Amino acid sequence: MNQFFAYQGVTQDVLLNSAPAPDRFGLSKTKGFVMSGIKLLTVLSVLAIPTAVAAKPPLREVKEIDDELYYIATANEISDYCPSISGRRLKAIGVMWGLKSKANSLGYSDGEIRAYVESDAEKDRMRAKGETYLAANGVSYDNPKSFCTLGQAEIERNSAIGVYLRAN
């Protein structure tokens, strides 16, 4: 049986490329591909870290966190000055834990979060913002009933502040 073969001198039926693949550092082709993919992801992750760190705004500029803390603080102030309204403290604590988780998922460390929450400058900024809101709504520290009037209105509207308040 004479057949034409691409390689001169071969006269038997031979499988081309029947030799085992060369050993790639002890890994099969599949394992080598997976390992190179993992290496690539590792390199890309390391290169992305400085970009992520540089792109992080201060927590006071993260609106969804800063605003919610403002609502909780304002509700707390209303409940402190109005005896007929109490704060929903457990709800507020649960939301604050969620805000901490959110901040962590955005790349903020526990130390950065603690520094933001405990910062005297941030507390003063939040207090000034709250006092501006209270004054704009007719609340006076000289008149505790004004806190009750605003608190009741917030509860009835089920506003962002009102959800943290409860009429006694």
Backbone as a ProteinNet text record, in pm:
[ID]
protein_1_A
[PRIMARY]
MNQFFAYQGVTQDVLLNSAPAPDRFGLSKTKGFVMSGIKLLTVLSVLAIPTAVAAKPPLREVKEIDDELYYIATANEISDYCPSISGRRLKAIGVMWGLKSKANSLGYSDGEIRAYVESDAEKDRMRAKGETYLAANGVSYDNPKSFCTLGQAEIERNSAIGVYLRAN
[TERTIARY]
84.5	0	90.4	84.6	165.8	77.9	103.7	29	124.4	68	149.4	154	270.6	288.4	356.6	318.7	375.8	522.6	561.3	700.2	767.8	873.6	945.8	1002.6	996.2	1054.5	961.3	842.9	748.5	657.8	655.9	575.5	472.6	463.4	364.6	255.8	142.6	36.2	78.1	109.4	155.9	67.6	31.7	-41.9	55.7	23.3	105.6	76.9	174.6	161.9	113.2	155	114.4	208.2	312.2	404.6	340.8	370.4	312.9	362.4	277.1	313.2	429.9	514.8	626.7	574.8	643.8	604.1	627.2	521.5	530.9	545	663.5	691.9	607.4	582.8	509.1	358.7	308.5	165.1	110.8	-12.6	-76.2	-111.1	-156	-193.6	-305.4	-402.8	-514.8	-468.4	-389.3	-340.6	-251.8	-172.1	-86.9	-170.2	-278.6	-367.4	-433.9	-480.9	-545.8	-446.6	-327.9	-226.6	-188.5	-177.9	-143.7	-258.3	-382	-496.9	-495.8	-462.6	-455	-344.3	-231.2	-120.4	-161.2	-231.3	-275.9	-372.1	-468.1	-562.2	-490.6	-391.5	-315.1	-243	-177.9	-105.1	-201.9	-315.9	-413.6	-469.7	-492.6	-543.6	-443.2	-317.5	-213.4	-200.6	-212.2	-203.2	-324	-439.3	-561.3	-570	-496.1	-504.4	-470.1	-359.3	-331.8	-440.5	-499.9	-606.8	-728.6	-764.6	-881.2	-858.4	-738.5	-708.5	-711.7	-655.7	-650.8	-789.2	-879	-1010	-1111.8	-1074.9	-1168.2	-1188.2	-1311.2	-1336.7	-1347.8	-1334.5	-1356	-1498.8	-1517.7	-1649.7	-1756.8	-1720.2	-1818.8	-1877.1	-1806.9	-1855.1	-1932.2	-1940.9	-2020.3	-2162.1	-2245	-2377.1	-2466.2	-2468.5	-2558	-2519.8	-2396.2	-2353.3	-2370.9	-2320	-2324.8	-2468.4	-2553.2	-2693	-2766.4	-2746.4	-2817.2	-2771.9	-2643.2	-2595	-2655.5	-2672.4	-2735.5	-2880.2	-2954.7	-3094.4	-3102.6	-3013.9	-3013.2	-2979.6	-2878	-2837	-2948.2	-3015.9	-3125	-3241.3	-3275.9	-3382.9	-3344.7	-3218.4	-3171.8	-3185	-3152.2	-3163.7	-3309.8	-3399	-3542.3	-3590.6	-3552.3	-3599.4	-3538.5	-3419.9	-3357.9	-3431	-3487.3	-3550.5	-3702.2	-3762.3	-3908.3	-3944.3	-4007.3	-4040.4	-4149.8	-4229.4	-4337.9	-4296.9	-4171.7	-4122	-3994.7	-3986.4	-3864.3	-3798.4	-3669.4	-3595	-3604.6	-3602.4	-3600.9	-3453.8	-3396.3	-3251.8	-3204.9	-3280.4	-3239.3	-3239.1	-3338.8	-3341.1	-3218.2	-3187.4	-3071.8	-2941.6	-2929.5	-2807.6	-2793.8	-2904.2	-2900.8	-2859.7	-2914	-2878.2	-2730.6	-2682.1	-2541.3	-2447.5	-2484.5	-2403.5	-2404.3	-2519.6	-2527.2	-2441.6	-2438.9	-2355.3	-2207.6	-2172.6	-2033	-1996	-2085.8	-2061.2	-2049.2	-2134.3	-2130.6	-1996.8	-1953.4	-1825.2	-1710.4	-1715.9	-1613.1	-1612.5	-1730.6	-1737.2	-1688.4	-1692.3	-1639.3	-1488.6	-1429.7	-1284.7	-1232.4	-1321.2	-1278	-1246.1	-1135.9	-1097.6	-1177.9	-1177.2	-1246.2	-1185.4	-1054.8	-987.7	-1032.7	-1049.6	-1097.7	-1240.6	-1322.9	-1462.3	-1467.9	-1390.2	-1387.4	-1338.2	-1234.3	-1181.1	-1287.2	-1365.8	-1472.4	-1581.1	-1625.7	-1735.9	-1694.3	-1570.8	-1525.5	-1460.1	-1446.6	-1381	-1461.6	-1393.1	-1460.1	-1505.4	-1425.3	-1461.4	-1588	-1598.9	-1718.5	-1840.1	-1820.7	-1931.8	-1980.8	-1887.5	-1925.3	-1998.5	-1950.4	-2014.9	-2156.8	-2172.1	-2303.8	-2397.5	-2346.3	-2427.8	-2473.6	-2383.6	-2419.2	-2525.6	-2509.7	-2608.1	-2744.6	-2744.9	-2869.6	-2934.4	-2855.5	-2911.3	-2970	-2907.4	-2962.1	-3098.8	-3108.7	-3235.5	-3342.5	-3306	-3401.6	-3450.7	-3358.1	-3396.1	-3486	-3456.6	-3538.1	-3679.9	-3696.5	-3828.7	-3890.9	-3843.3	-3904.4	-3873.5	-3766.8	-3732	-3635.5	-3661	-3575.3	-3539.9	-3413.6	-3372.1	-3437.2	-3485	-3554.9	-3697.9	-3750.1	-3888	-3890.4	-3886.4	-3884.9	-4006.7	-4120.6	-4239.9	-4219.1	-4130.2	-4103.8	-4037.5	-3959.2	-3900	-4010.3	-4108.2	-4219.6	-4302.6	-4324.6	-4402.9	-4333.3	-4202.4	-4126.9	-4121.5	-4094.2	-4086.2	-4215.6	-4328.6	-4458.2	-4480.4	-4443.6	-4457.8	-4369.1	-4248.6	-4157.4	-4213.5	-4271.5	-4330.4	-4448.2	-4534.9	-4652.7	-4614.1	-4508.5	-4463.4	-4386.1	-4348.4	-4264.5	-4137.1	-4081.8	-3963.6	-3839.7	-3729.3	-3601.6	-3565	-3605.5	-3582.1	-3692.6	-3815	-3930	-3926.6	-3859.7	-3854.6	-3773.2	-3694.4	-3614.5	-3681.3	-3806.4	-3880.3	-4008.7	-4055.6	-4181	-4248.9	-4377.1	-4453.7	-4480.6	-4460.5	-4482.8	-4630.5
-114	0	121.9	191.2	310	433.5	514.7	637.2	754.9	867.3	988.7	1050.5	1077.9	1140.1	1273.6	1365.9	1499.5	1497.6	1401.5	1394	1282.4	1315.5	1217.8	1107.6	991.3	877.9	810.6	863.8	801.5	713.8	586.4	494.2	419.9	450.8	384.7	483.7	429.8	516.2	569.3	698.4	760	879.6	893.4	1011.8	1126.9	1235.5	1353.7	1415	1472.4	1536.5	1440	1315.1	1220.1	1222.4	1301.2	1311	1395.5	1367	1447.8	1591.6	1682.6	1825.4	1847	1941.7	1968.5	2015	1974.3	2007.8	2156.3	2227.6	2372	2390.3	2380.4	2397.6	2304.2	2185	2087.5	2106	2195.9	2221.2	2177	2136	2103.7	2234.5	2224	2344.9	2419.8	2347.5	2410.9	2480.8	2411.4	2472	2592.1	2583.1	2696.1	2816.3	2791	2899.5	2964.5	2883.3	2935.4	3016	2962.1	3032.3	3165.3	3168.3	3295	3394.4	3347	3434.7	3491.6	3406.9	3453	3555.7	3529.8	3625.7	3758.8	3754.9	3877.2	3954.1	3883.9	3950.2	4010.7	3940.4	3991.9	4120.2	4120	4239.1	4355.2	4328.7	4435.7	4488.8	4400.5	4444.3	4533.4	4494.3	4573.4	4709.6	4712.4	4839.4	4928.1	4868.4	4946.2	5003.7	4948.6	4994.7	5142.6	5191.7	5335.7	5422.9	5378.8	5455.2	5460.9	5348.2	5344.3	5430.8	5427.1	5506.8	5654	5691.4	5831.5	5884.8	5799	5842.7	5853.6	5815	5816.1	5957.7	6008.9	6141.9	6130.8	6241.5	6236.5	6188.9	6121.5	6066.8	6175.5	6296.5	6403.9	6436	6395.6	6420	6302.1	6192.3	6077.6	6102.9	6153.5	6205.4	6103.3	5981.1	5880.6	5846.8	5866.5	5841.6	5967.5	6078.6	6203.8	6249.5	6241.1	6284.7	6199.8	6069	5980.6	6007.1	6033.4	6068.1	6200.7	6293.6	6422.2	6402.2	6316.5	6290.3	6229.4	6135.1	6070	6171.5	6255.7	6355.8	6457.2	6498.5	6595.5	6533.7	6411.1	6342.1	6326.6	6297.1	6283.6	6415.8	6525.4	6657.6	6689.2	6657.6	6681.8	6598.2	6470.4	6383.7	6423.7	6482.7	6528	6647.8	6733.6	6856.5	6849	6746.7	6733.6	6610.9	6632.2	6517.8	6427	6475.8	6391.8	6312.2	6323.6	6249.3	6176.4	6050.3	5973.9	5933.4	5908.3	5866.1	5716.2	5674.7	5531.5	5489.6	5472.7	5452.7	5320.5	5213.9	5085.5	5092.4	5159.4	5177.8	5256.6	5363.1	5446.8	5367.8	5285.7	5204.7	5106.3	5042.6	4949.9	5019.4	5138.3	5214.2	5253.9	5292.3	5331.6	5214.7	5094.3	4976.8	4953.9	4975.5	4963.4	5068.1	5189.4	5295.3	5260.9	5200.8	5158.7	5053.4	4957.4	4853.3	4914.8	5010.8	5078.4	5150.4	5220.1	5291.3	5192.7	5079.6	4976.7	4925.1	4903.5	4852.7	4956	5084	5188.8	5204.8	5127.1	5128	5204.6	5251.2	5324.5	5225.3	5246.7	5159	5196.2	5106.4	5134.6	5257.9	5274.2	5391.1	5521.2	5519.9	5639.7	5673.1	5570.4	5591	5648	5588.7	5635.7	5779.9	5811.8	5948.9	6047.6	6009.7	6095.9	6116.6	6009	6016.1	6089.7	6072.2	6132.5	6269.9	6315.6	6443.4	6560.8	6645.2	6763.9	6857.7	6869.5	6956.7	6905.8	6774.4	6717	6731.5	6714.5	6732.5	6877.9	6972.2	7114.4	7145.5	7088.1	7109.4	7053.2	6933	6868.9	6948.1	6995.7	7075	7204.4	7272	7397.5	7372.1	7263.9	7228.9	7201.7	7129.1	7097.9	7221.1	7307.7	7430.1	7522.4	7523.9	7603	7547.9	7414.4	7351.1	7378.7	7363.9	7386.2	7531.1	7626.4	7768.5	7800.3	7740.4	7764	7710.5	7616.4	7558.7	7610	7724.1	7791	7732.4	7654.2	7592.8	7683.6	7698.2	7778.6	7696.9	7703.1	7630.9	7690.4	7812.5	7875.5	7824	7761.9	7714.9	7564.8	7477.2	7332.9	7283	7353.3	7311.1	7322.4	7411	7424.9	7298.5	7231.1	7102.7	6999.3	7001.9	6908	6932.5	7060.3	7094.3	7043.1	7069.7	7022.2	6869.9	6809.6	6663.5	6596.6	6651.1	6594.1	6606.8	6721.4	6741.8	6642.7	6619.3	6524.1	6381.8	6346.6	6213.2	6197.3	6296.6	6289.4	6281.4	6353.3	6348	6220.9	6146.4	6028.2	6064.6	6177.4	6230.8	6151.4	6189.1	6123.6	6140	6249.8	6271.5	6203.8	6213.2	6158.9	6009.1	5935.5	5789.7	5749.6	5841.9	5814.1	5867.1	5912	5966.9	5888.2	5891.7	5825.4	5911.3	5937.4	6012.5	5920.2	5973.4	5892.9	5877.2
0	0	0	-109	-126.4	-113.5	-12.8	4.9	-2.1	-38.3	-43.9	94.5	144.2	275.1	258.6	341.7	336.8	374.5	453.6	495	417	352.7	270.6	358.1	313.5	382.5	479.4	499.8	590.9	508.5	538.3	459	541.6	670.7	755.3	793.6	833	882	1019.6	1027.5	1150.5	1181.5	1306.6	1347.2	1360	1293.3	1308.7	1445	1507.4	1639.1	1745.2	1737.5	1839.5	1960.3	1950.1	2063.1	2172.3	2296.9	2404.4	2396.6	2439.3	2438	2533.3	2500.2	2591.1	2726.9	2829.5	2966.1	2991.4	3034	3062.5	3212.1	3261.4	3403.2	3488.8	3440	3517.6	3511.8	3427.5	3420.3	3285.7	3284.5	3158	3087.3	2962	2888.8	2960.7	3013.1	3081.9	3208.6	3287.9	3412.1	3381.4	3276	3238.2	3197.1	3125.1	3083.3	3203.7	3297.3	3417.3	3499.4	3515.4	3594.9	3528.9	3397.5	3332.2	3347.4	3347.6	3371.2	3511.9	3608.4	3746.9	3762	3699.7	3706.2	3645.8	3534	3468.6	3558.9	3618.6	3709.7	3829.8	3881	3994.8	3957.3	3842.9	3797.9	3776.2	3712.1	3688.9	3820.4	3917.4	4047.8	4118.6	4115.5	4180.8	4113	3981.5	3910.5	3936.4	3965.7	3987.3	4128.7	4223.3	4362.7	4375.4	4320.8	4335.6	4273.9	4165.8	4101.9	4192.7	4253	4341.9	4464.9	4519.5	4638.4	4603.7	4490.9	4451.3	4416.8	4371.3	4325.9	4439.1	4561.3	4673.6	4725.8	4718.8	4777.1	4928.9	4999.9	5145.3	5174.2	5285.8	5319.2	5326.8	5363.7	5371.1	5233.4	5126.7	4990.9	4932.7	5006.4	4963.1	5012.7	4922.5	4957.6	5028.2	4979.1	5037.3	5181.6	5220	5358	5442.8	5394.2	5470	5495.1	5393.8	5410.3	5513.5	5508.6	5602.6	5746.2	5765.8	5900	5946.3	5852.8	5884.3	5928.9	5858.7	5895.6	6035.4	6064.1	6195.4	6304.5	6279.5	6379	6404.9	6299.3	6315	6392.3	6360.4	6433.6	6581.3	6606.8	6744.7	6819.8	6753.4	6816.4	6848.8	6757.3	6780.7	6899.5	6901.5	7010.9	7145.3	7145.1	7270.5	7331.2	7247.5	7297.3	7307.6	7248.3	7254.4	7337.4	7453.1	7540.5	7484.8	7388.8	7337.4	7212.8	7173.7	7057.3	7098.7	7060.7	7089.6	6957.5	6968	6850.2	6831.1	6707.4	6676.3	6669.6	6784.3	6796.4	6735.8	6753.8	6695.6	6543.1	6488.1	6342.4	6298.7	6372.3	6338.3	6347.4	6450.7	6466.7	6350.9	6312.6	6199.3	6069.8	6048.7	5928.4	5933	6049.5	6060.4	6032.9	6076.2	6043	5891.5	5829.7	5684.1	5614.2	5668.7	5610.6	5624.4	5736.7	5755.9	5651.6	5630.2	5529.6	5390.6	5361.4	5232.7	5214.3	5319.2	5312.3	5293.4	5363.2	5344.9	5202.1	5144.8	5007.1	4906.2	4943.5	4855.8	4872.2	4962.6	4978.5	5098	5184.6	5303.8	5415.2	5482.9	5593.3	5717.6	5816.1	5942.1	6009.2	5996.5	6053.5	5988.9	5856.3	5786.1	5827.1	5842	5882.1	6023.6	6113.4	6252.2	6259.5	6181.7	6181.3	6134.2	6034	5983.3	6088.4	6150.2	6246.1	6374.1	6415.7	6541.2	6523.6	6400.6	6373.8	6430.2	6508	6562.6	6451.2	6347.4	6234.8	6165.9	6148.2	6085.8	6176	6305.2	6399.5	6395.7	6391.7	6385.5	6254.7	6144.3	6014.4	6015.3	6069.9	6075.7	6167.4	6281	6374.4	6307	6238.1	6169.7	6062	5988.7	5885	5948.4	6059.7	6130	6188.8	6249.1	6308.9	6202.4	6084.7	5973.6	5932.9	5923.5	5887.6	5993.4	6119.4	6227.9	6228.7	6214.4	6213.9	6094.6	5979.1	5859.3	5876.9	5968.7	5994.6	6123.6	6172.6	6285.9	6422	6431.7	6559.4	6634.1	6764.5	6850.9	6974.1	7014	7134.4	7259.4	7250.6	7362.5	7377.2	7270.6	7270.2	7236.4	7337.2	7311.1	7233.4	7246	7171.8	7021.6	6978.6	6835.6	6780.4	6863.6	6823.4	6803.8	6892.8	6883.5	6757.2	6725.9	6606.5	6480.9	6470.4	6353.7	6352.8	6467.5	6474.9	6432.3	6477.9	6439.8	6289	6232.7	6087.8	6010.5	6059.1	5992.8	5999.3	6113.9	6128.7	6032.8	6026.8	5939.3	5792.8	5754.3	5614.1	5584	5688.2	5672.3	5595.5	5633.8	5565.4	5604	5543.6	5573.6	5720.3	5780	5923.7	6004.3	5957.3	6028.9	6049.6	5961.8	5978.6	6100.9	6154	6273.8	6400.7	6388.6	6503	6526.4	6653.1	6688.7	6795	6774.7	6875.3	6994	7114.7	7236.5	7264.1
[MASK]
++++++++++++++++++++++++++++++++++++++++++++++++++++++++++++++++++++++++++++++++++++++++++++++++++++++++++++++++++++++++++++++++++++++++++++++++++++++++++++++++++++++++

